[in-house]
Structures are given as structure tokens and as C-alpha cells.
Amino acid sequence: MTITEAQQAVDHWIKTHGVRYFNELTNMAILTEEVGEVARIIARKYGEQSFKESDKSDLGAELADVLFVVICLANQTGVDLQQQLLLNMERKGARDHQRHHDNEKL
């Protein structure tokens, strides 16, 4: 599935199952919540915190939740994520071509 196809699939899902998009501020709050769930899993799986009984531990599912909400925000604000990702990669390639190779910490 391309990013464009993912945007279309999410739009179709919203229109058939979700009734309508939540407004942008609500989706931003939901995105923050979903990123927090990813952070909790990372802190427990790779950091020093231990899991609690109530913790979800499916990192893939939580990352997919983040992606879904990002796609919702892109759709409702008219952003073509596929085009923007390609432009972003070009900018990073030009800007950071040698930067990371020169980083002694890496």
C-alpha cells in the first residue's frame, strides 16, 4: 500500500465507519495520547521501567494508531503525505548528506 492509498483507505473508513473526521484539535489530542502509549511501551520494553498488568505491549498496534491519526490530520488539512515525505527525504539528503558521518558520537 502506498501512502496515497493509505490516505484513501483511511478516508474511506472514516466516511463509512467513523461518520466524519473529528476536528483537528481533537485529532491532535488523540495523536498526543497515542504517542504517549508508544512512549509507555518503549519505556517499559527498552528502558528501565517494568510492565504493569494494565499495560498494552503491542508496539506495532500502537504505532499503527499513531499513523492512522497522522493520516487523518493530513486528510482533513489537505496534505499529500506521499509528496511531502518525498520532499522531506530530498531536503534531509541535501542538508544532512555528510552531517551524520562527521558526528563522532555515532
Secondary structure in CASP SS format (residue, H / E / C, confidence):
PFRMAT SS
TARGET T0000
AUTHOR 0000-0000-0000
METHOD secondary structure of the structure
MODEL  1
M C 1.00
T C 1.00
I H 1.00
T H 1.00
E H 1.00
A H 1.00
Q H 1.00
Q H 1.00
A H 1.00
V H 1.00
D H 1.00
H H 1.00
W H 1.00
I H 1.00
K H 1.00
T H 1.00
H H 1.00
G C 1.00
V C 1.00
R C 1.00
Y C 1.00
F C 1.00
N C 1.00
E H 1.00
L H 1.00
T H 1.00
N H 1.00
M H 1.00
A H 1.00
I H 1.00
L H 1.00
T H 1.00
E H 1.00
E H 1.00
V H 1.00
G H 1.00
E H 1.00
V H 1.00
A H 1.00
R H 1.00
I H 1.00
I H 1.00
A H 1.00
R H 1.00
K H 1.00
Y C 1.00
G C 1.00
E C 1.00
Q C 1.00
S C 1.00
F C 1.00
K C 1.00
E C 1.00
S C 1.00
D C 1.00
K C 1.00
S C 1.00
D C 1.00
L H 1.00
G H 1.00
A H 1.00
E H 1.00
L H 1.00
A H 1.00
D H 1.00
V H 1.00
L H 1.00
F H 1.00
V H 1.00
V H 1.00
I H 1.00
C H 1.00
L H 1.00
A H 1.00
N H 1.00
Q H 1.00
T H 1.00
G C 1.00
V C 1.00
D C 1.00
L H 1.00
Q H 1.00
Q H 1.00
Q H 1.00
L H 1.00
L H 1.00
L H 1.00
N H 1.00
M H 1.00
E H 1.00
R H 1.00
K H 1.00
G H 1.00
A H 1.00
R H 1.00
D C 1.00
H C 1.00
Q C 1.00
R C 1.00
H C 1.00
H C 1.00
D C 1.00
N C 1.00
E C 1.00
K C 1.00
L C 1.00
END
